Amino acid sequence: MKYLQDNTMVSKYEKGQKVIITPVESQHLSPRETDLESYAGKSGKVTDYYWISSGRGEVFYIYNVRMDADNKDIVLHEDELQVHAG
């Protein structure tokens, strides 16, 4: 995780950045994770992001990603994304 000088956490991905969908592998997939499998390996662009606090000092980022193939917006967790190398 990256931090600013005032020790606040910053997002890993920025608006406009190209990413690849990489669902987290799990033995027991939820219905949401099963839907994400169809996007695995496909690229999109981050259109927005938000942070969520657990209330225990943990902060998580979620991202809106517009998929290149069908121009559809999906919401993803930070660990379900990778930087697009191209």
C-alpha positions as CSV (number, residue, x, y, z in Angstrom):
1,M,0.0,0.0,0.0
2,K,1.2,3.5,-0.7
3,Y,1.0,6.3,1.9
4,L,1.1,10.1,1.6
5,Q,3.4,12.2,3.9
6,D,0.5,12.6,6.3
7,N,0.3,8.8,6.6
8,T,-3.0,8.5,4.7
9,M,-3.4,5.6,2.4
10,V,-3.8,6.2,-1.4
11,S,-5.4,4.0,-4.0
12,K,-3.4,1.5,-6.0
13,Y,-5.2,2.4,-9.2
14,E,-6.1,5.9,-10.6
15,K,-9.0,7.1,-12.8
16,G,-8.3,6.5,-16.4
17,Q,-5.8,3.7,-15.7
18,K,-6.0,0.5,-17.8
19,V,-6.4,-2.7,-15.8
20,I,-6.9,-6.4,-16.2
21,I,-9.5,-8.3,-14.3
22,T,-7.9,-11.1,-12.1
23,P,-10.6,-12.7,-9.8
24,V,-9.2,-14.0,-6.6
25,E,-9.1,-17.8,-6.7
26,S,-11.1,-19.5,-4.0
27,Q,-12.5,-23.0,-3.4
28,H,-15.9,-21.7,-2.5
29,L,-17.0,-19.0,-5.0
30,S,-19.8,-16.7,-4.2
31,P,-22.4,-15.8,-6.9
32,R,-20.6,-12.5,-7.3
33,E,-17.2,-14.2,-7.8
34,T,-18.8,-16.6,-10.3
35,D,-20.0,-13.7,-12.4
36,L,-16.5,-12.2,-12.4
37,E,-15.0,-15.3,-13.9
38,S,-16.5,-14.3,-17.3
39,Y,-14.3,-11.1,-17.1
40,A,-11.1,-12.9,-16.1
41,G,-8.2,-11.7,-18.2
42,K,-10.2,-9.0,-19.9
43,S,-9.2,-5.3,-19.8
44,G,-11.0,-2.2,-18.8
45,K,-10.4,1.4,-17.6
46,V,-10.9,2.7,-14.0
47,T,-13.7,5.3,-14.1
48,D,-13.9,5.9,-10.4
49,Y,-12.9,4.5,-7.0
50,Y,-14.1,4.7,-3.4
51,W,-12.7,3.7,0.0
52,I,-14.5,1.9,2.7
53,S,-13.4,1.8,6.4
54,S,-13.9,-1.4,8.4
55,G,-14.1,0.7,11.6
56,R,-11.1,-1.1,12.9
57,G,-8.6,1.1,11.1
58,E,-8.6,-1.0,7.9
59,V,-9.3,0.8,4.6
60,F,-10.4,-1.0,1.4
61,Y,-10.7,0.4,-2.1
62,I,-13.3,-0.6,-4.6
63,Y,-13.2,0.5,-8.2
64,N,-15.7,1.1,-11.0
65,V,-14.2,-0.3,-14.2
66,R,-15.6,0.1,-17.7
67,M,-14.9,-3.0,-19.7
68,D,-13.4,-2.6,-23.1
69,A,-15.2,-5.4,-24.8
70,D,-18.9,-4.5,-24.0
71,N,-18.6,-0.9,-22.5
72,K,-20.2,-2.3,-19.3
73,D,-19.3,-0.9,-15.8
74,I,-18.5,-3.4,-13.1
75,V,-17.4,-2.9,-9.5
76,L,-14.2,-4.6,-8.3
77,H,-12.1,-5.0,-5.2
78,E,-8.5,-3.8,-5.4
79,D,-7.2,-7.4,-5.2
80,E,-9.2,-8.4,-8.3
81,L,-7.2,-6.0,-10.6
82,Q,-3.8,-5.8,-12.1
83,V,-2.1,-3.1,-14.1
84,H,-2.6,-3.5,-17.8
85,A,0.9,-4.0,-19.3
86,G,0.1,-2.7,-22.7
